[in-house]
């Protein structure tokens, strides 16, 4: 496994691997790897001939008061995990290699970037689409693997790829959860014991929506109300949003007649968590 920090060297090695071995799969991450990330790597293994994983805590997707500085970073143990998975290339650039002094160019998926997390985290998706398009240009993957955990991110990246004719196939992998239902996240490590217990309310609120849906409720507003009621059960949890939207456009739905995304975000202490499910009528 080669660990590369320089974009030009990465492109050189990545092109070489593609020529030698075939389809290259990229798994973009911010590190602090857990089983959710590793499930992406394993899916990438099954669908590609060579794998590159990027590890980059991207400053441009964090707001000025967010957790960029304290985001967990452990490159050494991440590399040990990836080596065990048989990953061929790791791209872990320093910030100034990705954003040289004076970088002022952005990739923006307009409209969609202001929905869901984009509303409470202005500029977040602009940072995501900019760094992901840079990674695509540096690594030149045939396939790129993303988790359904970040469902809005998936929709926005798919739209960017379509709109800009990027030659990469976006592959989406299911959410990996703890046995009790909590979605794995690098940010779960911030949670105190009490907050960890409270965090389950996100999943419970989604399950509540699913139950009502299974009973036949198709009115999105009523489903949202039942989910929010469940969220409100825990006073330690500050609701950000619980919405039912079209999974491709992220536009709110009124009546459910086709598959929809139920997405939730909440803050526990200083930790912001997200989760989602899809309802299939
Ligand atoms: P991150 O390091 O948080 O930026 O995540 C890197 C990739 O891993 C993204 O595509 C995430 O959607 C995905 N991911 C994070 N957590 C999970 C999870 N619990 N299950 C599946 N994929 C995940």
py3Dmol code that shows the C-alpha trace and the ligand (Angstrom):
import py3Dmol

protein = """\
ATOM      1  CA  UNK A   1       0.000   0.000   0.000  1.00  0.00           C
ATOM      2  CA  UNK A   2       1.375   3.389  -0.989  1.00  0.00           C
ATOM      3  CA  UNK A   3       0.543   6.494   1.044  1.00  0.00           C
ATOM      4  CA  UNK A   4       0.748   9.593  -1.127  1.00  0.00           C
ATOM      5  CA  UNK A   5       0.505  13.242  -0.088  1.00  0.00           C
ATOM      6  CA  UNK A   6       1.186  15.076  -3.347  1.00  0.00           C
ATOM      7  CA  UNK A   7      -1.600  15.477  -5.942  1.00  0.00           C
ATOM      8  CA  UNK A   8       0.687  15.150  -8.992  1.00  0.00           C
ATOM      9  CA  UNK A   9       2.312  12.005  -7.637  1.00  0.00           C
ATOM     10  CA  UNK A  10      -1.134  10.625  -6.825  1.00  0.00           C
ATOM     11  CA  UNK A  11      -2.351  11.206 -10.372  1.00  0.00           C
ATOM     12  CA  UNK A  12       0.786   9.588 -11.779  1.00  0.00           C
ATOM     13  CA  UNK A  13       0.434   6.477  -9.589  1.00  0.00           C
ATOM     14  CA  UNK A  14      -3.309   6.277 -10.073  1.00  0.00           C
ATOM     15  CA  UNK A  15      -2.975   6.399 -13.876  1.00  0.00           C
ATOM     16  CA  UNK A  16      -0.304   3.694 -13.686  1.00  0.00           C
ATOM     17  CA  UNK A  17      -2.522   1.411 -11.592  1.00  0.00           C
ATOM     18  CA  UNK A  18      -5.467   1.918 -13.943  1.00  0.00           C
ATOM     19  CA  UNK A  19      -3.352   1.002 -16.942  1.00  0.00           C
ATOM     20  CA  UNK A  20      -1.869  -2.052 -15.235  1.00  0.00           C
ATOM     21  CA  UNK A  21      -4.863  -3.428 -13.359  1.00  0.00           C
ATOM     22  CA  UNK A  22      -8.102  -1.948 -14.731  1.00  0.00           C
ATOM     23  CA  UNK A  23     -11.053  -0.245 -13.047  1.00  0.00           C
ATOM     24  CA  UNK A  24     -10.049   2.059 -10.222  1.00  0.00           C
ATOM     25  CA  UNK A  25     -12.440   2.626  -7.319  1.00  0.00           C
ATOM     26  CA  UNK A  26     -12.053   5.685  -5.066  1.00  0.00           C
ATOM     27  CA  UNK A  27     -13.395   5.870  -1.510  1.00  0.00           C
ATOM     28  CA  UNK A  28     -13.261   9.490  -0.301  1.00  0.00           C
ATOM     29  CA  UNK A  29     -13.143   9.862   3.500  1.00  0.00           C
ATOM     30  CA  UNK A  30     -12.133  12.280   6.228  1.00  0.00           C
ATOM     31  CA  UNK A  31     -10.396   9.462   8.138  1.00  0.00           C
ATOM     32  CA  UNK A  32     -11.084   8.294  11.712  1.00  0.00           C
ATOM     33  CA  UNK A  33     -12.174   5.174   9.924  1.00  0.00           C
ATOM     34  CA  UNK A  34     -14.896   2.869  11.251  1.00  0.00           C
ATOM     35  CA  UNK A  35     -16.838  -0.092   9.907  1.00  0.00           C
ATOM     36  CA  UNK A  36     -19.019   2.235   7.803  1.00  0.00           C
ATOM     37  CA  UNK A  37     -15.957   3.370   5.880  1.00  0.00           C
ATOM     38  CA  UNK A  38     -14.633  -0.192   5.682  1.00  0.00           C
ATOM     39  CA  UNK A  39     -17.911  -1.402   4.193  1.00  0.00           C
ATOM     40  CA  UNK A  40     -17.348   1.129   1.385  1.00  0.00           C
ATOM     41  CA  UNK A  41     -13.815  -0.211   0.913  1.00  0.00           C
ATOM     42  CA  UNK A  42     -15.116  -3.813   0.734  1.00  0.00           C
ATOM     43  CA  UNK A  43     -17.807  -2.890  -1.775  1.00  0.00           C
ATOM     44  CA  UNK A  44     -15.158  -1.026  -3.759  1.00  0.00           C
ATOM     45  CA  UNK A  45     -13.026  -4.183  -3.692  1.00  0.00           C
ATOM     46  CA  UNK A  46     -15.869  -6.259  -5.109  1.00  0.00           C
ATOM     47  CA  UNK A  47     -16.547  -3.818  -7.964  1.00  0.00           C
ATOM     48  CA  UNK A  48     -13.086  -2.516  -8.893  1.00  0.00           C
ATOM     49  CA  UNK A  49      -9.659  -3.906  -9.778  1.00  0.00           C
ATOM     50  CA  UNK A  50      -7.672  -1.423  -7.711  1.00  0.00           C
ATOM     51  CA  UNK A  51      -8.678   0.807  -4.792  1.00  0.00           C
ATOM     52  CA  UNK A  52      -7.651   4.265  -3.700  1.00  0.00           C
ATOM     53  CA  UNK A  53      -8.869   5.722  -0.404  1.00  0.00           C
ATOM     54  CA  UNK A  54      -8.506   9.421   0.273  1.00  0.00           C
ATOM     55  CA  UNK A  55      -8.150  10.711   3.806  1.00  0.00           C
ATOM     56  CA  UNK A  56      -8.566  14.457   3.999  1.00  0.00           C
ATOM     57  CA  UNK A  57     -10.318  16.535   6.639  1.00  0.00           C
ATOM     58  CA  UNK A  58     -11.575  19.167   4.244  1.00  0.00           C
ATOM     59  CA  UNK A  59     -11.551  22.626   5.861  1.00  0.00           C
ATOM     60  CA  UNK A  60     -13.873  24.195   3.288  1.00  0.00           C
ATOM     61  CA  UNK A  61     -16.835  22.043   4.311  1.00  0.00           C
ATOM     62  CA  UNK A  62     -16.653  23.161   7.945  1.00  0.00           C
ATOM     63  CA  UNK A  63     -18.267  26.371   9.153  1.00  0.00           C
ATOM     64  CA  UNK A  64     -16.195  28.859  11.212  1.00  0.00           C
ATOM     65  CA  UNK A  65     -17.708  27.637  14.497  1.00  0.00           C
ATOM     66  CA  UNK A  66     -17.659  23.939  13.620  1.00  0.00           C
ATOM     67  CA  UNK A  67     -15.331  21.123  14.659  1.00  0.00           C
ATOM     68  CA  UNK A  68     -12.600  21.279  11.978  1.00  0.00           C
ATOM     69  CA  UNK A  69      -9.764  21.729  14.501  1.00  0.00           C
ATOM     70  CA  UNK A  70     -10.891  18.965  16.829  1.00  0.00           C
ATOM     71  CA  UNK A  71     -12.134  16.511  14.181  1.00  0.00           C
ATOM     72  CA  UNK A  72     -10.500  13.133  15.030  1.00  0.00           C
ATOM     73  CA  UNK A  73      -7.327  12.472  13.042  1.00  0.00           C
ATOM     74  CA  UNK A  74      -5.376   9.202  13.252  1.00  0.00           C
ATOM     75  CA  UNK A  75      -3.638   8.568   9.952  1.00  0.00           C
ATOM     76  CA  UNK A  76      -1.448   5.792  11.311  1.00  0.00           C
ATOM     77  CA  UNK A  77      -4.244   3.568  12.582  1.00  0.00           C
ATOM     78  CA  UNK A  78      -6.367   4.407   9.522  1.00  0.00           C
ATOM     79  CA  UNK A  79      -3.531   3.218   7.269  1.00  0.00           C
ATOM     80  CA  UNK A  80      -3.158   0.031   9.303  1.00  0.00           C
ATOM     81  CA  UNK A  81      -6.874  -0.711   8.755  1.00  0.00           C
ATOM     82  CA  UNK A  82      -6.649   0.024   5.037  1.00  0.00           C
ATOM     83  CA  UNK A  83      -3.528  -2.096   4.635  1.00  0.00           C
ATOM     84  CA  UNK A  84      -5.433  -5.021   6.148  1.00  0.00           C
ATOM     85  CA  UNK A  85      -8.200  -4.439   3.587  1.00  0.00           C
ATOM     86  CA  UNK A  86      -5.643  -4.722   0.790  1.00  0.00           C
ATOM     87  CA  UNK A  87      -6.035  -1.127  -0.379  1.00  0.00           C
ATOM     88  CA  UNK A  88      -3.418  -0.213  -2.983  1.00  0.00           C
ATOM     89  CA  UNK A  89      -3.298   3.602  -2.721  1.00  0.00           C
ATOM     90  CA  UNK A  90      -3.986   6.060   0.092  1.00  0.00           C
ATOM     91  CA  UNK A  91      -4.134   9.754  -0.742  1.00  0.00           C
ATOM     92  CA  UNK A  92      -3.653  11.883   2.377  1.00  0.00           C
ATOM     93  CA  UNK A  93      -2.685  15.382   1.253  1.00  0.00           C
ATOM     94  CA  UNK A  94      -1.959  18.275   3.612  1.00  0.00           C
ATOM     95  CA  UNK A  95      -4.373  21.220   3.383  1.00  0.00           C
ATOM     96  CA  UNK A  96      -1.944  23.457   1.472  1.00  0.00           C
ATOM     97  CA  UNK A  97      -1.513  20.838  -1.277  1.00  0.00           C
ATOM     98  CA  UNK A  98      -5.281  20.745  -1.834  1.00  0.00           C
ATOM     99  CA  UNK A  99      -5.822  24.487  -1.380  1.00  0.00           C
ATOM    100  CA  UNK A 100      -2.706  26.380  -2.469  1.00  0.00           C
ATOM    101  CA  UNK A 101      -2.530  29.983  -1.310  1.00  0.00           C
ATOM    102  CA  UNK A 102      -5.003  32.070  -3.286  1.00  0.00           C
ATOM    103  CA  UNK A 103      -7.375  29.228  -4.249  1.00  0.00           C
ATOM    104  CA  UNK A 104     -10.700  30.936  -5.056  1.00  0.00           C
ATOM    105  CA  UNK A 105     -12.440  28.484  -7.403  1.00  0.00           C
ATOM    106  CA  UNK A 106     -15.560  26.612  -6.274  1.00  0.00           C
ATOM    107  CA  UNK A 107     -17.901  23.959  -7.604  1.00  0.00           C
ATOM    108  CA  UNK A 108     -21.478  24.710  -6.515  1.00  0.00           C
ATOM    109  CA  UNK A 109     -24.600  22.632  -7.103  1.00  0.00           C
ATOM    110  CA  UNK A 110     -27.065  25.477  -6.788  1.00  0.00           C
ATOM    111  CA  UNK A 111     -30.333  25.097  -4.907  1.00  0.00           C
ATOM    112  CA  UNK A 112     -29.782  21.543  -3.716  1.00  0.00           C
ATOM    113  CA  UNK A 113     -26.796  22.723  -1.687  1.00  0.00           C
ATOM    114  CA  UNK A 114     -29.107  24.863   0.454  1.00  0.00           C
ATOM    115  CA  UNK A 115     -31.355  21.975   1.477  1.00  0.00           C
ATOM    116  CA  UNK A 116     -31.228  19.741   4.588  1.00  0.00           C
ATOM    117  CA  UNK A 117     -27.738  20.092   6.144  1.00  0.00           C
ATOM    118  CA  UNK A 118     -26.996  22.872   3.655  1.00  0.00           C
ATOM    119  CA  UNK A 119     -29.560  25.081   5.371  1.00  0.00           C
ATOM    120  CA  UNK A 120     -28.000  24.833   8.825  1.00  0.00           C
ATOM    121  CA  UNK A 121     -24.439  24.539   7.526  1.00  0.00           C
ATOM    122  CA  UNK A 122     -24.107  27.311   4.907  1.00  0.00           C
ATOM    123  CA  UNK A 123     -21.258  26.574   2.493  1.00  0.00           C
ATOM    124  CA  UNK A 124     -20.961  22.937   3.639  1.00  0.00           C
ATOM    125  CA  UNK A 125     -21.970  21.342   0.351  1.00  0.00           C
ATOM    126  CA  UNK A 126     -19.964  23.867  -1.665  1.00  0.00           C
ATOM    127  CA  UNK A 127     -16.918  22.605   0.234  1.00  0.00           C
ATOM    128  CA  UNK A 128     -17.930  18.992  -0.375  1.00  0.00           C
ATOM    129  CA  UNK A 129     -18.527  19.352  -4.120  1.00  0.00           C
ATOM    130  CA  UNK A 130     -15.339  21.355  -4.565  1.00  0.00           C
ATOM    131  CA  UNK A 131     -13.133  18.838  -2.779  1.00  0.00           C
ATOM    132  CA  UNK A 132     -14.822  15.818  -4.373  1.00  0.00           C
ATOM    133  CA  UNK A 133     -14.382  17.250  -7.866  1.00  0.00           C
ATOM    134  CA  UNK A 134     -10.724  17.960  -7.046  1.00  0.00           C
ATOM    135  CA  UNK A 135     -10.308  14.362  -5.840  1.00  0.00           C
ATOM    136  CA  UNK A 136     -11.935  13.099  -9.044  1.00  0.00           C
ATOM    137  CA  UNK A 137      -9.497  15.162 -11.114  1.00  0.00           C
ATOM    138  CA  UNK A 138      -6.482  14.018  -9.118  1.00  0.00           C
ATOM    139  CA  UNK A 139      -7.324  10.311  -8.810  1.00  0.00           C
ATOM    140  CA  UNK A 140      -9.350   9.905 -12.030  1.00  0.00           C
ATOM    141  CA  UNK A 141     -11.390   6.984 -10.680  1.00  0.00           C
ATOM    142  CA  UNK A 142     -13.774   4.871 -12.776  1.00  0.00           C
ATOM    143  CA  UNK A 143     -16.027   4.433  -9.744  1.00  0.00           C
ATOM    144  CA  UNK A 144     -16.439   6.397  -6.525  1.00  0.00           C
ATOM    145  CA  UNK A 145     -18.063   4.954  -3.413  1.00  0.00           C
ATOM    146  CA  UNK A 146     -20.232   6.974  -1.025  1.00  0.00           C
ATOM    147  CA  UNK A 147     -22.373   6.053   1.972  1.00  0.00           C
ATOM    148  CA  UNK A 148     -26.133   6.444   2.050  1.00  0.00           C
ATOM    149  CA  UNK A 149     -25.490   7.783   5.570  1.00  0.00           C
ATOM    150  CA  UNK A 150     -24.899  11.161   3.872  1.00  0.00           C
ATOM    151  CA  UNK A 151     -27.901  10.933   1.569  1.00  0.00           C
ATOM    152  CA  UNK A 152     -27.990  14.616   0.619  1.00  0.00           C
ATOM    153  CA  UNK A 153     -24.290  14.474  -0.218  1.00  0.00           C
ATOM    154  CA  UNK A 154     -24.980  11.515  -2.511  1.00  0.00           C
ATOM    155  CA  UNK A 155     -27.795  13.367  -4.323  1.00  0.00           C
ATOM    156  CA  UNK A 156     -25.678  16.499  -4.745  1.00  0.00           C
ATOM    157  CA  UNK A 157     -22.600  14.625  -5.978  1.00  0.00           C
ATOM    158  CA  UNK A 158     -24.702  12.623  -8.453  1.00  0.00           C
ATOM    159  CA  UNK A 159     -26.122  15.893  -9.780  1.00  0.00           C
ATOM    160  CA  UNK A 160     -22.647  17.427 -10.045  1.00  0.00           C
ATOM    161  CA  UNK A 161     -21.361  14.386 -11.952  1.00  0.00           C
ATOM    162  CA  UNK A 162     -24.297  14.548 -14.345  1.00  0.00           C
ATOM    163  CA  UNK A 163     -24.170  18.320 -14.834  1.00  0.00           C
ATOM    164  CA  UNK A 164     -20.403  18.398 -15.427  1.00  0.00           C
ATOM    165  CA  UNK A 165     -20.196  15.140 -17.470  1.00  0.00           C
ATOM    166  CA  UNK A 166     -17.629  13.729 -15.069  1.00  0.00           C
ATOM    167  CA  UNK A 167     -16.501  10.272 -16.244  1.00  0.00           C
ATOM    168  CA  UNK A 168     -17.094   8.465 -12.938  1.00  0.00           C
ATOM    169  CA  UNK A 169     -19.813   6.126 -11.727  1.00  0.00           C
ATOM    170  CA  UNK A 170     -21.214   7.005  -8.291  1.00  0.00           C
ATOM    171  CA  UNK A 171     -21.793   3.872  -6.216  1.00  0.00           C
ATOM    172  CA  UNK A 172     -23.921   4.162  -3.072  1.00  0.00           C
ATOM    173  CA  UNK A 173     -23.480   1.820  -0.092  1.00  0.00           C
ATOM    174  CA  UNK A 174     -25.997   1.152   2.711  1.00  0.00           C
ATOM    175  CA  UNK A 175     -25.746   2.675   6.197  1.00  0.00           C
ATOM    176  CA  UNK A 176     -23.782   0.608   8.718  1.00  0.00           C
ATOM    177  CA  UNK A 177     -25.290   0.792  12.212  1.00  0.00           C
ATOM    178  CA  UNK A 178     -24.414  -0.232  15.756  1.00  0.00           C
ATOM    179  CA  UNK A 179     -26.449  -3.236  16.985  1.00  0.00           C
ATOM    180  CA  UNK A 180     -28.903  -0.831  18.682  1.00  0.00           C
ATOM    181  CA  UNK A 181     -29.466   1.165  15.485  1.00  0.00           C
ATOM    182  CA  UNK A 182     -27.170   4.173  15.878  1.00  0.00           C
ATOM    183  CA  UNK A 183     -25.535   4.953  12.531  1.00  0.00           C
ATOM    184  CA  UNK A 184     -21.741   4.722  12.734  1.00  0.00           C
ATOM    185  CA  UNK A 185     -20.044   8.108  12.500  1.00  0.00           C
ATOM    186  CA  UNK A 186     -16.576   9.437  13.267  1.00  0.00           C
ATOM    187  CA  UNK A 187     -18.365  12.065  15.380  1.00  0.00           C
ATOM    188  CA  UNK A 188     -19.868   9.407  17.687  1.00  0.00           C
ATOM    189  CA  UNK A 189     -16.506   9.474  19.469  1.00  0.00           C
ATOM    190  CA  UNK A 190     -17.409  12.951  20.776  1.00  0.00           C
ATOM    191  CA  UNK A 191     -20.459  11.637  22.652  1.00  0.00           C
ATOM    192  CA  UNK A 192     -20.503  11.296  26.442  1.00  0.00           C
ATOM    193  CA  UNK A 193     -22.153   8.156  27.848  1.00  0.00           C
ATOM    194  CA  UNK A 194     -25.413  10.003  28.384  1.00  0.00           C
ATOM    195  CA  UNK A 195     -25.301  11.581  24.945  1.00  0.00           C
ATOM    196  CA  UNK A 196     -24.644   8.165  23.403  1.00  0.00           C
ATOM    197  CA  UNK A 197     -27.911   6.976  24.968  1.00  0.00           C
ATOM    198  CA  UNK A 198     -29.750  10.085  23.771  1.00  0.00           C
ATOM    199  CA  UNK A 199     -28.303   9.697  20.269  1.00  0.00           C
ATOM    200  CA  UNK A 200     -30.533   6.693  19.655  1.00  0.00           C
ATOM    201  CA  UNK A 201     -33.516   9.017  19.483  1.00  0.00           C
ATOM    202  CA  UNK A 202     -32.566   9.912  15.893  1.00  0.00           C
ATOM    203  CA  UNK A 203     -32.996   6.301  14.809  1.00  0.00           C
ATOM    204  CA  UNK A 204     -36.124   5.932  16.968  1.00  0.00           C
ATOM    205  CA  UNK A 205     -37.693   8.960  15.269  1.00  0.00           C
ATOM    206  CA  UNK A 206     -37.034   7.392  11.871  1.00  0.00           C
ATOM    207  CA  UNK A 207     -38.477   4.068  13.043  1.00  0.00           C
ATOM    208  CA  UNK A 208     -41.539   5.921  14.280  1.00  0.00           C
ATOM    209  CA  UNK A 209     -42.038   7.436  10.822  1.00  0.00           C
ATOM    210  CA  UNK A 210     -41.569   3.998   9.258  1.00  0.00           C
ATOM    211  CA  UNK A 211     -44.186   2.490  11.579  1.00  0.00           C
ATOM    212  CA  UNK A 212     -46.767   5.138  10.722  1.00  0.00           C
ATOM    213  CA  UNK A 213     -45.955   4.680   7.057  1.00  0.00           C
ATOM    214  CA  UNK A 214     -46.365   0.889   7.393  1.00  0.00           C
ATOM    215  CA  UNK A 215     -49.800   1.504   8.956  1.00  0.00           C
ATOM    216  CA  UNK A 216     -50.752   3.342   5.764  1.00  0.00           C
ATOM    217  CA  UNK A 217     -50.043   7.024   6.470  1.00  0.00           C
ATOM    218  CA  UNK A 218     -49.024   8.766   3.232  1.00  0.00           C
ATOM    219  CA  UNK A 219     -49.305  12.410   4.306  1.00  0.00           C
ATOM    220  CA  UNK A 220     -45.700  13.663   4.644  1.00  0.00           C
ATOM    221  CA  UNK A 221     -46.627  16.401   7.150  1.00  0.00           C
ATOM    222  CA  UNK A 222     -48.260  13.853   9.474  1.00  0.00           C
ATOM    223  CA  UNK A 223     -45.319  11.492   9.193  1.00  0.00           C
ATOM    224  CA  UNK A 224     -42.903  14.334   9.940  1.00  0.00           C
ATOM    225  CA  UNK A 225     -45.000  15.306  12.943  1.00  0.00           C
ATOM    226  CA  UNK A 226     -44.846  11.786  14.389  1.00  0.00           C
ATOM    227  CA  UNK A 227     -41.071  11.676  13.907  1.00  0.00           C
ATOM    228  CA  UNK A 228     -40.578  15.085  15.504  1.00  0.00           C
ATOM    229  CA  UNK A 229     -42.708  14.058  18.450  1.00  0.00           C
ATOM    230  CA  UNK A 230     -40.416  11.116  19.044  1.00  0.00           C
ATOM    231  CA  UNK A 231     -37.340  13.378  18.746  1.00  0.00           C
ATOM    232  CA  UNK A 232     -38.840  15.776  21.286  1.00  0.00           C
ATOM    233  CA  UNK A 233     -39.068  12.937  23.837  1.00  0.00           C
ATOM    234  CA  UNK A 234     -35.442  13.568  24.749  1.00  0.00           C
ATOM    235  CA  UNK A 235     -34.861  17.094  26.075  1.00  0.00           C
ATOM    236  CA  UNK A 236     -31.090  16.674  25.628  1.00  0.00           C
ATOM    237  CA  UNK A 237     -31.571  16.568  21.871  1.00  0.00           C
ATOM    238  CA  UNK A 238     -31.835  19.783  19.889  1.00  0.00           C
ATOM    239  CA  UNK A 239     -33.744  19.164  16.649  1.00  0.00           C
ATOM    240  CA  UNK A 240     -32.253  20.594  13.484  1.00  0.00           C
ATOM    241  CA  UNK A 241     -34.564  19.080  10.893  1.00  0.00           C
ATOM    242  CA  UNK A 242     -36.683  16.049  10.134  1.00  0.00           C
ATOM    243  CA  UNK A 243     -37.843  16.159   6.527  1.00  0.00           C
ATOM    244  CA  UNK A 244     -39.336  13.953   3.867  1.00  0.00           C
ATOM    245  CA  UNK A 245     -37.847  14.759   0.479  1.00  0.00           C
ATOM    246  CA  UNK A 246     -37.337  13.421  -3.009  1.00  0.00           C
ATOM    247  CA  UNK A 247     -34.047  11.463  -2.839  1.00  0.00           C
ATOM    248  CA  UNK A 248     -32.756  12.924  -6.132  1.00  0.00           C
ATOM    249  CA  UNK A 249     -33.849  16.579  -5.997  1.00  0.00           C
ATOM    250  CA  UNK A 250     -34.092  16.906  -2.179  1.00  0.00           C
ATOM    251  CA  UNK A 251     -37.364  18.827  -2.741  1.00  0.00           C
ATOM    252  CA  UNK A 252     -39.916  18.338   0.062  1.00  0.00           C
ATOM    253  CA  UNK A 253     -42.683  15.818  -0.617  1.00  0.00           C
ATOM    254  CA  UNK A 254     -46.361  16.317   0.247  1.00  0.00           C
ATOM    255  CA  UNK A 255     -47.932  12.918  -0.393  1.00  0.00           C
ATOM    256  CA  UNK A 256     -45.889   9.764  -0.646  1.00  0.00           C
ATOM    257  CA  UNK A 257     -46.453   7.990  -3.931  1.00  0.00           C
ATOM    258  CA  UNK A 258     -42.857   6.984  -4.735  1.00  0.00           C
ATOM    259  CA  UNK A 259     -39.695   6.218  -2.744  1.00  0.00           C
ATOM    260  CA  UNK A 260     -38.790   9.119  -0.462  1.00  0.00           C
ATOM    261  CA  UNK A 261     -35.934  10.005   1.825  1.00  0.00           C
ATOM    262  CA  UNK A 262     -36.663  10.685   5.495  1.00  0.00           C
ATOM    263  CA  UNK A 263     -33.695  12.641   6.801  1.00  0.00           C
ATOM    264  CA  UNK A 264     -33.037  13.803  10.344  1.00  0.00           C
ATOM    265  CA  UNK A 265     -30.375  15.951  11.991  1.00  0.00           C
ATOM    266  CA  UNK A 266     -30.022  16.864  15.651  1.00  0.00           C
ATOM    267  CA  UNK A 267     -27.468  18.264  18.041  1.00  0.00           C
ATOM    268  CA  UNK A 268     -26.465  16.573  21.310  1.00  0.00           C
ATOM    269  CA  UNK A 269     -24.316  18.837  23.430  1.00  0.00           C
ATOM    270  CA  UNK A 270     -21.697  19.918  20.908  1.00  0.00           C
ATOM    271  CA  UNK A 271     -22.168  17.018  18.505  1.00  0.00           C
ATOM    272  CA  UNK A 272     -24.315  17.221  15.396  1.00  0.00           C
ATOM    273  CA  UNK A 273     -25.583  13.866  14.138  1.00  0.00           C
ATOM    274  CA  UNK A 274     -27.542  12.879  11.029  1.00  0.00           C
ATOM    275  CA  UNK A 275     -29.406   9.775   9.920  1.00  0.00           C
ATOM    276  CA  UNK A 276     -31.955   8.741   7.309  1.00  0.00           C
ATOM    277  CA  UNK A 277     -34.130   5.973   5.932  1.00  0.00           C
ATOM    278  CA  UNK A 278     -35.913   5.468   2.628  1.00  0.00           C
ATOM    279  CA  UNK A 279     -39.650   4.708   2.504  1.00  0.00           C
ATOM    280  CA  UNK A 280     -40.867   2.560  -0.377  1.00  0.00           C
ATOM    281  CA  UNK A 281     -44.617   2.720  -1.056  1.00  0.00           C
TER     282      UNK A 281
END
"""
ligand_1 = """\
23
LIG
P -16.691 10.815 6.230
O -15.336 10.314 6.597
O -17.599 11.001 7.402
O -16.647 11.988 5.300
O -17.365 9.649 5.390
C -16.739 9.106 4.264
C -17.715 8.230 3.544
O -18.132 7.179 4.414
C -18.985 8.987 3.120
O -19.368 8.556 1.829
C -19.985 8.557 4.161
O -21.315 8.584 3.694
C -19.539 7.127 4.439
N -20.041 6.707 5.743
C -19.865 7.336 6.924
N -20.530 6.686 7.905
C -21.136 5.619 7.320
C -21.986 4.576 7.791
N -22.348 4.486 9.081
N -22.433 3.668 6.898
C -22.084 3.761 5.594
N -21.291 4.703 5.084
C -20.823 5.623 5.936
"""
view = py3Dmol.view(width=600, height=400)
view.addModel(protein, "pdb")
view.setStyle({"model": 0}, {"cartoon": {"style": "trace"}})
view.addModel(ligand_1, "xyz")
view.setStyle({"model": 1}, {"stick": {}})
view.zoomTo()
view.show()
